[in-house]
């Protein structure tokens, strides 16, 4: 195992045929036995599975989120036994992650026990109702429009109230308005 700067990984992968790389956290890399937290990043070469045809680019592996961004009820690819896109199992990402975890566990515990690992798809309850899925998409729009109607109604009420108060004010001082209006008429006639 060779210690390489994480920024150096990008340069190495662009100049050589690098298929996989593992970047450990600085604390773990410097003192393996004294740290309590172990974090690492798996760097894989971009593959066709992460290709975006609209952008014509290869995207990196998405390891920051646990669930898919478009929230759906049920699995994304329910008829694909290996999970479908983006292909974490087919491309060897999960196998490499498990191998690293087992190697770290064996190194820290000084044992070589052979544990058996069985993988299965993430369990989902049965789902038949599509109305919930539609509600997730349209709920935010309905909430925005309900507040928008309230804002328009309140604005209309405030404007009408202001108008009626002006009418009352004009009614109370209509004598002054008539006097001012007649005064203006007299001045115009003189000019």
Backbone as a chain_set.jsonl record, in Angstrom:
{"seq": "XXXXXXXXXXXXXXXXXXXXXXXXXXXXXXXXXXXXXXXXXXXXXXXXXXXXXXXXXXXXXXXXXXXXXXXXXXXXXXXXXXXXXXXXXXXXXXXXXXXXXXXXXXXXXXXXXXXXXXXXXXXXXXXXXXXXXXXXXXXXXXXXXXXXXXXXXXXXXXXXXXXXXXXXXXXXXXXXXXXXXXXXXXXXXXX", "coords": {"N": [[0.851, -1.168, 0.0], [0.639, 2.125, -0.928], [1.266, 5.453, 0.043], [-0.461, 8.185, -1.133], [-1.117, 11.505, -2.128], [-4.471, 12.785, -2.041], [-5.194, 14.593, -4.093], [-3.355, 13.969, -5.948], [-4.275, 11.632, -6.984], [-6.066, 12.26, -9.012], [-4.387, 13.259, -11.003], [-2.83, 11.002, -11.512], [-4.77, 9.18, -12.408], [-5.532, 10.371, -14.775], [-3.323, 10.135, -16.385], [-2.494, 7.475, -16.427], [-3.643, 4.049, -16.76], [-5.691, 3.644, -14.48], [-7.727, 1.731, -12.505], [-8.918, 1.428, -10.007], [-8.87, 3.028, -6.812], [-8.046, 3.73, -3.414], [-8.622, 6.032, -0.962], [-7.611, 6.887, 2.106], [-8.648, 8.454, 5.177], [-6.775, 11.157, 6.586], [-6.146, 11.044, 9.357], [-6.541, 8.317, 9.964], [-4.742, 7.131, 8.19], [-2.251, 7.997, 9.126], [-2.104, 7.129, 11.823], [-3.003, 4.188, 12.478], [-3.804, 2.398, 14.54], [-4.555, 4.027, 16.667], [-6.75, 5.647, 16.21], [-10.288, 6.308, 16.388], [-12.209, 6.666, 14.502], [-12.826, 5.63, 11.238], [-12.441, 6.454, 7.993], [-12.816, 6.382, 4.496], [-12.335, 6.858, 0.986], [-13.514, 5.5, -1.987], [-12.152, 5.357, -5.091], [-13.142, 4.993, -8.255], [-12.738, 4.242, -11.725], [-14.543, 6.117, -14.165], [-17.436, 4.761, -15.644], [-19.447, 3.276, -18.239], [-21.935, 3.035, -17.116], [-22.478, 5.272, -15.597], [-22.904, 7.21, -17.437], [-24.184, 10.155, -18.826], [-26.402, 10.901, -21.237], [-27.539, 13.357, -22.052], [-25.808, 15.348, -21.137], [-23.475, 14.449, -22.186], [-21.323, 13.458, -20.727], [-19.233, 11.73, -18.356], [-20.186, 10.818, -15.188], [-19.096, 10.933, -11.733], [-19.082, 8.258, -9.281], [-21.958, 8.081, -7.27], [-21.906, 8.47, -4.064], [-22.747, 9.857, -1.897], [-25.396, 10.016, -1.037], [-28.001, 8.011, 0.425], [-30.404, 7.123, -0.566], [-32.359, 7.187, -3.582], [-32.681, 10.16, -5.548], [-35.147, 10.986, -6.958], [-37.874, 10.404, -5.194], [-39.427, 7.403, -4.721], [-42.044, 5.045, -4.23], [-41.147, 1.987, -3.298], [-38.722, -0.27, -4.897], [-36.287, 0.983, -7.286], [-35.633, -0.424, -9.663], [-37.365, -2.925, -9.917], [-37.49, -5.455, -11.108], [-34.944, -6.222, -11.701], [-32.5, -8.268, -10.533], [-29.995, -7.546, -9.48], [-30.151, -4.925, -8.768], [-30.066, -2.876, -10.671], [-29.502, 0.268, -12.421], [-27.358, 2.59, -10.72], [-25.497, 0.547, -11.059], [-23.813, -0.45, -8.934], [-23.246, -2.958, -7.945], [-22.703, -4.533, -10.246], [-20.43, -3.32, -11.313], [-18.516, -3.77, -9.425], [-18.227, -2.194, -7.162], [-19.49, -2.589, -4.629], [-18.338, -5.032, -3.915], [-15.611, -4.374, -3.678], [-15.796, -2.487, -1.606], [-16.688, -4.119, 0.522], [-14.482, -5.852, 0.713], [-12.475, -4.087, 1.555], [-13.508, -3.284, 4.044], [-13.502, -5.747, 5.434], [-10.738, -6.303, 5.405], [-9.711, -4.169, 6.949], [-11.002, -4.71, 9.362], [-9.909, -7.246, 10.0], [-7.212, -6.537, 10.224], [-7.193, -4.762, 12.408], [-8.222, -6.361, 14.475], [-6.542, -8.515, 14.543], [-7.215, -11.054, 13.578], [-8.257, -13.748, 11.451], [-10.845, -14.506, 10.663], [-13.238, -16.133, 8.68], [-15.9, -14.73, 7.503], [-19.286, -15.078, 6.449], [-21.052, -13.468, 3.969], [-24.171, -12.406, 2.987], [-25.984, -10.908, 0.476], [-28.841, -8.929, -0.207], [-31.619, -7.37, -1.841], [-32.729, -4.101, -0.776], [-35.211, -4.272, 1.66], [-38.604, -3.7, 0.921], [-41.901, -2.744, 1.842], [-45.017, -4.17, 0.651], [-46.417, -2.535, -2.146], [-49.055, -0.932, -3.632], [-50.592, 1.261, -4.117], [-50.75, 3.951, -6.14], [-51.469, 6.519, -5.798], [-50.318, 7.738, -3.585], [-47.721, 8.103, -4.418], [-48.117, 9.96, -6.483], [-49.091, 12.031, -4.936], [-46.827, 12.861, -3.53], [-45.366, 14.201, -5.472], [-47.085, 16.31, -6.235], [-47.855, 17.66, -3.943], [-46.325, 19.828, -2.93], [-46.786, 21.785, -4.884], [-49.541, 22.188, -4.623], [-49.664, 23.224, -2.024], [-48.257, 25.647, -2.359], [-49.942, 27.004, -4.181], [-52.242, 27.192, -2.608], [-51.453, 28.975, -0.607], [-50.931, 31.152, -2.241], [-53.476, 31.91, -3.186], [-54.6, 32.776, -0.787], [-52.975, 35.012, -0.281], [-53.645, 36.722, -2.407], [-56.36, 37.147, -1.844], [-56.23, 38.406, 0.694], [-54.794, 40.705, 0.017], [-56.618, 41.935, -1.733], [-58.704, 42.437, 0.089], [-57.473, 44.251, 1.848], [-56.982, 46.395, 0.114], [-59.605, 47.135, -0.647], [-60.577, 47.892, 1.833], [-58.955, 50.094, 2.382], [-59.84, 51.761, 0.319], [-62.538, 52.197, 1.059], [-62.207, 53.533, 3.469], [-61.085, 55.869, 2.521], [-63.26, 56.881, 1.146], [-65.01, 57.422, 3.257], [-63.509, 59.343, 4.55], [-63.462, 61.329, 2.569], [-66.182, 61.853, 2.528], [-66.555, 62.995, 5.055], [-65.075, 65.315, 4.843], [-66.182, 66.668, 2.711], [-67.174, 69.172, 2.341], [-64.953, 70.861, 2.489], [-63.619, 70.003, 0.212], [-65.407, 70.735, -1.796], [-65.342, 73.479, -1.47], [-62.648, 74.003, -2.063], [-62.603, 73.07, -4.698], [-64.446, 74.785, -5.92], [-63.097, 77.156, -5.516], [-60.866, 76.764, -7.146], [-62.143, 76.733, -9.609], [-63.07, 79.362, -9.768], [-60.645, 80.731, -9.843], [-59.667, 79.817, -12.301], [-61.526, 80.882, -14.028], [-61.001, 83.58, -13.786], [-58.526, 83.835, -14.927]], "CA": [[0.0, 0.0, 0.0], [1.456, 3.313, -1.087], [0.58, 6.668, 0.465], [-0.508, 9.182, -2.204], [-1.986, 12.652, -1.861], [-5.739, 12.619, -2.766], [-5.198, 15.389, -5.324], [-2.466, 13.286, -6.879], [-5.054, 10.563, -7.61], [-6.652, 12.775, -10.25], [-3.315, 13.323, -11.996], [-2.431, 9.638, -11.864], [-5.822, 8.534, -13.189], [-5.614, 10.953, -16.117], [-2.147, 9.779, -17.181], [-2.321, 6.027, -16.505], [-4.862, 3.245, -16.716], [-5.998, 3.324, -13.087], [-9.115, 1.288, -12.424], [-9.445, 1.624, -8.659], [-7.984, 3.619, -5.827], [-8.663, 3.91, -2.1], [-8.024, 7.163, -0.262], [-7.976, 6.859, 3.52], [-8.607, 9.717, 5.905], [-5.417, 11.476, 7.047], [-5.963, 10.546, 10.73], [-6.423, 6.868, 9.928], [-3.534, 6.763, 7.446], [-1.057, 8.276, 9.933], [-2.093, 6.334, 13.059], [-4.058, 3.201, 12.256], [-4.276, 1.77, 15.775], [-4.958, 4.967, 17.714], [-7.936, 6.43, 15.859], [-11.577, 5.637, 16.576], [-13.024, 6.813, 13.295], [-12.188, 5.182, 10.008], [-13.178, 6.875, 6.798], [-12.044, 6.263, 3.272], [-13.065, 7.091, -0.26], [-13.177, 4.573, -3.061], [-12.095, 6.056, -6.379], [-13.232, 4.083, -9.389], [-12.783, 4.929, -13.018], [-15.907, 6.295, -14.657], [-17.832, 3.693, -16.549], [-20.598, 3.572, -19.092], [-23.155, 3.055, -16.312], [-22.704, 6.619, -15.079], [-22.898, 8.119, -18.582], [-25.382, 10.975, -19.0], [-26.43, 11.251, -22.653], [-27.863, 14.769, -22.266], [-24.621, 16.158, -20.886], [-22.359, 13.797, -22.883], [-20.202, 13.362, -19.795], [-19.233, 10.64, -17.396], [-20.302, 11.346, -13.832], [-18.479, 10.064, -10.727], [-20.003, 7.442, -8.505], [-22.733, 8.862, -6.313], [-21.846, 7.775, -2.776], [-23.089, 10.797, -0.83], [-26.767, 9.833, -0.573], [-28.358, 6.617, 0.625], [-31.587, 6.795, -1.341], [-32.432, 7.87, -4.868], [-33.22, 11.52, -5.464], [-36.597, 10.974, -7.165], [-38.398, 9.496, -4.171], [-40.464, 6.514, -5.222], [-42.484, 4.003, -3.319], [-40.673, 0.717, -3.824], [-37.393, -0.234, -5.514], [-36.217, 1.668, -8.577], [-35.654, -1.425, -10.733], [-37.828, -4.057, -9.114], [-37.324, -6.735, -11.788], [-33.526, -6.478, -11.891], [-32.062, -8.854, -9.26], [-28.779, -6.934, -8.933], [-30.4, -3.549, -8.358], [-30.186, -1.948, -11.792], [-28.606, 1.428, -12.458], [-26.173, 2.847, -11.509], [-24.631, -0.608, -11.22], [-22.792, -0.57, -7.889], [-22.881, -4.365, -7.81], [-22.132, -5.039, -11.494], [-19.111, -2.729, -11.552], [-17.579, -4.193, -8.391], [-18.089, -1.216, -6.084], [-19.852, -3.212, -3.349], [-17.341, -6.066, -3.62], [-14.411, -3.684, -3.209], [-16.098, -1.895, -0.303], [-16.709, -5.206, 1.501], [-13.11, -6.34, 0.88], [-11.752, -3.099, 2.376], [-14.025, -3.371, 5.411], [-13.004, -6.99, 6.042], [-9.293, -6.162, 5.605], [-9.499, -3.277, 8.105], [-11.446, -5.437, 10.556], [-8.92, -8.277, 10.308], [-5.969, -5.886, 10.636], [-7.341, -4.187, 13.751], [-8.499, -7.393, 15.48], [-5.513, -9.557, 14.415], [-7.836, -12.355, 13.333], [-8.544, -14.034, 10.045], [-12.072, -15.301, 10.587], [-13.908, -16.049, 7.388], [-17.331, -14.514, 7.699], [-20.102, -15.246, 5.25], [-21.892, -12.295, 3.734], [-25.251, -12.612, 2.024], [-26.588, -9.637, 0.082], [-30.161, -8.945, -0.832], [-32.125, -6.031, -2.109], [-33.291, -3.41, 0.376], [-36.602, -4.733, 1.758], [-39.69, -2.722, 0.844], [-43.228, -3.344, 2.035], [-45.767, -4.24, -0.603], [-46.956, -1.236, -2.545], [-50.024, -1.044, -4.71], [-51.294, 2.523, -4.275], [-49.956, 4.929, -6.873], [-51.933, 7.855, -5.421], [-49.343, 8.3, -2.647], [-46.585, 8.546, -5.23], [-48.532, 11.197, -7.144], [-49.215, 13.062, -3.904], [-45.492, 13.366, -3.197], [-44.943, 15.145, -6.507], [-47.974, 17.458, -6.378], [-48.172, 18.284, -2.66], [-45.685, 21.141, -2.814], [-47.483, 22.719, -5.778], [-50.842, 22.496, -4.023], [-49.426, 24.106, -0.877], [-47.891, 26.975, -2.87], [-51.127, 27.658, -4.733], [-53.183, 27.536, -1.54], [-50.974, 30.22, -0.001], [-51.052, 32.217, -3.233], [-54.871, 32.354, -3.166], [-54.78, 33.561, 0.44], [-52.288, 36.301, -0.431], [-54.461, 37.551, -3.302], [-57.581, 37.528, -1.127], [-55.88, 39.376, 1.74], [-54.438, 41.957, -0.662], [-57.866, 42.541, -2.196], [-59.425, 42.942, 1.258], [-56.784, 45.452, 2.342], [-57.198, 47.479, -0.847], [-60.991, 47.621, -0.53], [-60.702, 48.598, 3.112], [-58.33, 51.416, 2.209], [-60.727, 52.563, -0.522], [-63.723, 52.616, 1.829], [-61.786, 54.562, 4.435], [-60.918, 57.115, 1.777], [-64.597, 57.397, 0.865], [-65.513, 58.007, 4.503], [-62.751, 60.573, 4.772], [-63.979, 62.326, 1.63], [-67.531, 62.234, 2.961], [-66.445, 63.887, 6.208], [-64.498, 66.62, 4.493], [-66.643, 67.036, 1.38], [-67.373, 70.624, 2.286], [-63.659, 71.453, 2.153], [-63.312, 69.675, -1.181], [-66.25, 71.587, -2.636], [-64.833, 74.853, -1.383], [-61.401, 74.039, -2.833], [-62.936, 72.91, -6.108], [-65.059, 76.04, -6.388], [-62.033, 78.156, -5.512], [-60.086, 76.531, -8.353], [-62.959, 77.155, -10.749], [-63.086, 80.829, -9.789], [-59.321, 81.166, -10.293], [-59.563, 79.525, -13.728], [-62.369, 81.834, -14.749], [-60.356, 84.889, -13.755], [-57.338, 83.822, -15.784]], "C": [[0.895, 1.227, 0.0], [0.648, 4.539, -0.707], [0.713, 7.724, -0.627], [-1.464, 10.288, -1.783], [-3.292, 12.481, -2.649], [-5.805, 13.422, -4.061], [-4.328, 14.745, -6.399], [-3.201, 12.165, -7.617], [-5.636, 11.017, -8.94], [-5.603, 12.812, -11.349], [-2.904, 11.93, -12.457], [-3.483, 8.997, -12.755], [-5.935, 9.118, -14.589], [-4.434, 10.54, -16.989], [-1.967, 8.276, -17.332], [-3.675, 5.341, -16.476], [-5.101, 2.791, -15.278], [-7.462, 2.927, -13.001], [-9.723, 1.548, -11.062], [-8.389, 2.267, -7.783], [-8.74, 3.821, -4.529], [-7.908, 5.021, -1.391], [-8.531, 7.131, 1.17], [-7.896, 8.258, 4.109], [-7.206, 9.915, 6.472], [-5.161, 10.935, 8.457], [-5.763, 9.04, 10.75], [-5.132, 6.435, 9.236], [-2.276, 6.964, 8.283], [-0.978, 7.428, 11.188], [-3.264, 5.365, 13.019], [-4.639, 2.699, 13.569], [-4.821, 2.754, 16.8], [-6.219, 5.765, 17.383], [-9.209, 5.608, 16.039], [-12.446, 5.691, 15.322], [-12.207, 6.413, 12.073], [-13.051, 5.667, 8.853], [-12.244, 6.791, 5.602], [-12.954, 6.553, 2.09], [-12.578, 6.092, -1.289], [-13.246, 5.351, -4.365], [-12.081, 5.011, -7.488], [-13.203, 4.887, -10.678], [-14.242, 5.047, -13.452], [-16.216, 5.226, -15.687], [-19.053, 4.124, -17.344], [-21.89, 3.665, -18.276], [-23.466, 4.439, -15.766], [-22.707, 7.653, -16.201], [-24.234, 8.845, -18.667], [-25.451, 11.418, -20.458], [-26.746, 12.725, -22.911], [-26.635, 15.657, -22.129], [-23.401, 15.665, -21.656], [-21.115, 13.739, -22.004], [-20.342, 12.11, -18.952], [-19.244, 11.234, -16.003], [-19.597, 10.416, -12.85], [-19.541, 9.245, -10.007], [-20.678, 8.302, -7.458], [-22.783, 8.107, -4.988], [-22.243, 8.665, -1.615], [-24.478, 10.558, -0.258], [-27.083, 8.347, -0.477], [-29.531, 6.186, -0.235], [-31.611, 7.627, -2.61], [-33.084, 9.234, -4.711], [-34.694, 11.568, -5.839], [-37.214, 9.941, -6.232], [-39.548, 8.696, -4.771], [-40.85, 5.549, -4.126], [-42.061, 2.68, -3.946], [-39.312, 0.849, -4.479], [-37.428, 0.433, -6.886], [-36.33, 0.69, -9.743], [-36.066, -2.749, -10.094], [-37.63, -5.411, -9.79], [-35.867, -7.074, -12.065], [-32.959, -7.02, -10.573], [-30.816, -8.204, -8.665], [-28.958, -5.455, -8.613], [-30.499, -2.544, -9.476], [-29.177, -0.824, -11.735], [-28.488, 2.048, -11.081], [-25.172, 1.702, -11.518], [-23.524, -0.735, -10.19], [-22.343, -2.018, -7.719], [-22.182, -4.861, -9.072], [-20.713, -4.537, -11.717], [-18.095, -3.072, -10.468], [-17.406, -3.229, -7.24], [-18.382, -1.852, -4.726], [-18.858, -4.295, -2.95], [-16.067, -5.442, -3.065], [-14.63, -3.074, -1.826], [-16.098, -2.965, 0.792], [-15.297, -5.731, 1.758], [-12.295, -5.381, 1.745], [-12.201, -3.186, 3.828], [-13.511, -4.614, 6.131], [-11.511, -6.884, 6.322], [-8.989, -5.259, 6.798], [-9.883, -3.983, 9.39], [-10.427, -6.504, 10.951], [-7.609, -7.661, 10.787], [-6.072, -5.369, 12.07], [-7.572, -5.25, 14.817], [-7.479, -8.528, 15.465], [-6.114, -10.949, 14.284], [-8.064, -12.512, 11.839], [-9.798, -14.893, 9.939], [-12.749, -15.064, 9.243], [-15.407, -15.918, 7.631], [-18.051, -14.642, 6.362], [-21.025, -14.038, 5.139], [-22.905, -12.629, 2.657], [-25.873, -11.252, 1.733], [-27.973, -9.867, -0.489], [-30.592, -7.511, -1.078], [-32.695, -5.435, -0.832], [-34.767, -3.774, 0.485], [-37.592, -3.566, 1.728], [-41.0, -3.435, 1.171], [-43.97, -3.379, 0.699], [-46.392, -2.885, -0.903], [-47.859, -1.435, -3.749], [-50.631, 0.308, -5.048], [-50.395, 3.556, -4.935], [-50.326, 6.348, -6.454], [-50.966, 8.519, -4.437], [-48.146, 8.844, -3.418], [-46.913, 9.838, -5.971], [-48.638, 12.34, -6.146], [-47.879, 13.663, -3.522], [-45.055, 14.421, -4.205], [-45.781, 16.418, -6.511], [-48.267, 18.183, -5.078], [-47.56, 19.672, -2.538], [-46.373, 22.172, -3.7], [-48.829, 23.128, -5.199], [-50.672, 23.446, -2.848], [-49.093, 25.518, -1.344], [-49.113, 27.694, -3.412], [-52.146, 28.005, -3.658], [-52.739, 28.807, -0.82], [-51.113, 31.392, -0.964], [-52.476, 32.77, -3.269], [-55.133, 33.194, -1.924], [-54.14, 34.939, 0.319], [-53.106, 37.234, -1.319], [-55.717, 38.033, -2.585], [-57.288, 38.585, -0.061], [-55.515, 40.718, 1.113], [-55.692, 42.677, -1.152], [-58.657, 43.14, -1.036], [-58.791, 44.223, 1.781], [-57.027, 46.629, 1.407], [-58.618, 48.018, -0.744], [-61.208, 48.361, 0.777], [-60.096, 49.991, 3.018], [-59.229, 52.321, 1.364], [-61.94, 53.056, 0.254], [-63.358, 53.65, 2.874], [-61.578, 55.891, 3.734], [-62.278, 57.726, 1.458], [-65.193, 58.042, 2.104], [-64.804, 59.321, 4.779], [-63.229, 61.677, 3.831], [-65.377, 62.788, 2.029], [-67.471, 63.227, 4.112], [-65.923, 65.264, 5.821], [-64.971, 67.097, 3.122], [-66.886, 68.533, 1.253], [-66.069, 71.295, 1.889], [-63.307, 71.191, 0.688], [-64.125, 70.563, -2.11], [-65.737, 73.022, -2.638], [-63.556, 74.976, -2.21], [-61.673, 73.936, -4.327], [-63.539, 74.194, -6.681], [-64.03, 77.161, -6.444], [-61.174, 78.013, -6.765], [-60.852, 76.993, -9.589], [-62.97, 78.68, -10.883], [-61.75, 81.344, -10.301], [-59.163, 80.933, -11.79], [-60.363, 80.537, -14.543], [-61.724, 83.209, -14.817], [-59.184, 84.94, -14.72], [-57.794, 83.824, -17.19]], "O": [[1.797, 1.352, 0.828], [-0.518, 4.661, -1.084], [1.817, 8.115, -1.007], [-2.493, 10.032, -1.157], [-3.247, 12.074, -3.81], [-6.414, 12.972, -5.031], [-4.538, 14.947, -7.595], [-2.819, 11.786, -8.724], [-5.691, 10.239, -9.892], [-5.88, 12.445, -12.49], [-2.661, 11.705, -13.643], [-3.147, 8.344, -13.744], [-6.39, 8.431, -15.503], [-4.534, 10.589, -18.215], [-1.335, 7.84, -18.294], [-4.705, 5.959, -16.208], [-4.747, 1.671, -14.911], [-8.341, 3.7, -13.381], [-10.911, 1.856, -10.96], [-7.188, 2.081, -7.977], [-9.948, 4.059, -4.543], [-6.689, 4.952, -1.241], [-9.721, 7.321, 1.425], [-7.178, 9.125, 3.61], [-6.526, 8.943, 6.802], [-4.075, 10.422, 8.73], [-4.905, 8.538, 11.476], [-4.5, 5.467, 9.659], [-1.33, 6.186, 8.167], [0.119, 7.038, 11.589], [-4.368, 5.678, 13.465], [-5.858, 2.586, 13.695], [-5.501, 2.331, 17.735], [-6.704, 6.503, 18.24], [-9.213, 4.389, 15.87], [-13.316, 4.844, 15.122], [-11.053, 6.811, 11.911], [-14.232, 5.334, 8.753], [-11.053, 7.089, 5.691], [-14.18, 6.497, 2.194], [-11.377, 5.868, -1.439], [-14.278, 5.932, -4.699], [-11.126, 4.247, -7.632], [-13.592, 6.055, -10.714], [-15.066, 4.187, -13.144], [-15.366, 4.843, -16.492], [-19.608, 5.202, -17.134], [-22.843, 4.313, -18.71], [-24.629, 4.742, -15.499], [-22.532, 8.845, -15.945], [-25.293, 8.221, -18.589], [-24.636, 12.236, -20.882], [-26.267, 13.288, -23.896], [-26.444, 16.597, -22.901], [-22.405, 16.379, -21.767], [-19.997, 13.944, -22.475], [-21.415, 11.516, -18.85], [-18.399, 12.067, -15.674], [-19.507, 9.216, -13.11], [-20.738, 9.511, -10.117], [-20.043, 9.152, -6.834], [-23.606, 7.209, -4.811], [-22.093, 8.27, -0.459], [-24.716, 10.873, 0.908], [-26.512, 7.529, -1.198], [-29.643, 5.014, -0.595], [-30.948, 8.661, -2.693], [-33.936, 9.433, -3.845], [-35.465, 12.159, -5.083], [-37.088, 8.738, -6.461], [-40.521, 9.263, -5.268], [-40.072, 5.275, -3.212], [-42.562, 2.301, -5.004], [-38.793, 1.958, -4.606], [-38.458, 0.447, -7.558], [-37.049, 0.955, -10.707], [-35.223, -3.585, -9.773], [-37.603, -6.43, -9.1], [-35.588, -8.136, -12.621], [-32.94, -6.291, -9.581], [-30.598, -8.299, -7.457], [-27.995, -4.796, -8.22], [-30.983, -1.436, -9.247], [-28.134, -0.937, -11.091], [-29.462, 2.026, -10.329], [-24.048, 1.909, -11.974], [-22.4, -1.094, -10.54], [-21.187, -2.274, -7.384], [-21.163, -5.545, -8.976], [-19.88, -5.264, -12.258], [-16.927, -2.7, -10.582], [-16.517, -3.423, -6.411], [-17.615, -1.677, -3.78], [-18.566, -4.457, -1.765], [-15.509, -5.936, -2.085], [-13.746, -3.139, -0.971], [-15.562, -2.736, 1.876], [-14.949, -6.024, 2.901], [-11.506, -5.823, 2.58], [-11.373, -3.165, 4.739], [-13.13, -4.546, 7.299], [-11.055, -7.33, 7.374], [-8.089, -5.563, 7.581], [-9.181, -3.875, 10.396], [-10.117, -6.645, 12.134], [-6.96, -8.216, 11.674], [-5.136, -5.525, 12.855], [-7.158, -5.062, 15.961], [-7.554, -9.423, 16.306], [-5.573, -11.914, 14.823], [-8.063, -11.544, 11.078], [-9.816, -15.888, 9.215], [-12.816, -13.939, 8.748], [-16.086, -16.9, 7.93], [-17.498, -14.354, 5.301], [-21.688, -13.65, 6.101], [-22.554, -13.073, 1.564], [-26.246, -10.528, 2.657], [-28.235, -10.864, -1.162], [-29.986, -6.566, -0.572], [-33.094, -6.159, 0.081], [-35.511, -3.61, -0.481], [-37.419, -2.573, 2.434], [-41.182, -4.599, 0.814], [-43.591, -2.7, -0.255], [-46.84, -2.182, 0.004], [-47.466, -2.031, -4.751], [-51.138, 0.492, -6.155], [-49.396, 3.982, -4.356], [-49.574, 7.284, -6.724], [-50.814, 9.741, -4.457], [-47.626, 9.914, -3.104], [-46.062, 10.722, -6.072], [-48.315, 13.484, -6.467], [-47.8, 14.854, -3.22], [-44.444, 15.423, -3.833], [-45.25, 17.5, -6.764], [-48.884, 19.247, -5.112], [-48.228, 20.6, -2.082], [-46.525, 23.324, -3.295], [-49.211, 24.295, -5.28], [-51.458, 24.38, -2.693], [-49.598, 26.488, -0.779], [-49.304, 28.878, -3.133], [-52.846, 29.011, -3.778], [-53.579, 29.632, -0.459], [-51.386, 32.514, -0.536], [-52.659, 33.983, -3.374], [-55.816, 34.216, -2.0], [-54.714, 35.929, 0.774], [-53.243, 38.417, -1.009], [-56.095, 39.199, -2.707], [-58.033, 39.557, 0.064], [-55.897, 41.764, 1.637], [-55.81, 43.893, -1.002], [-59.217, 44.228, -1.163], [-59.496, 45.175, 2.118], [-57.254, 47.747, 1.868], [-58.818, 49.232, -0.751], [-61.942, 49.348, 0.822], [-60.67, 50.957, 3.521], [-59.365, 53.509, 1.656], [-62.329, 54.216, 0.119], [-64.143, 54.561, 3.134], [-61.871, 56.941, 4.307], [-62.437, 58.946, 1.495], [-65.817, 59.1, 2.013], [-65.429, 60.297, 5.193], [-63.382, 62.826, 4.246], [-65.717, 63.963, 1.888], [-68.239, 64.188, 4.149], [-66.304, 66.267, 6.425], [-64.261, 67.838, 2.442], [-66.806, 69.087, 0.156], [-66.065, 72.196, 1.05], [-62.76, 72.061, 0.01], [-63.602, 71.084, -3.095], [-65.706, 73.687, -3.673], [-63.392, 75.933, -2.968], [-61.048, 74.631, -5.128], [-63.188, 74.628, -7.778], [-64.09, 78.018, -7.325], [-60.794, 79.01, -7.379], [-60.271, 77.575, -10.505], [-62.888, 79.214, -11.989], [-61.709, 82.28, -11.099], [-58.581, 81.769, -12.482], [-59.93, 80.986, -15.605], [-61.886, 83.923, -15.807], [-58.887, 85.999, -15.273], [-56.971, 83.814, -18.106]]}, "num_chains": 1, "name": "protein.A"}
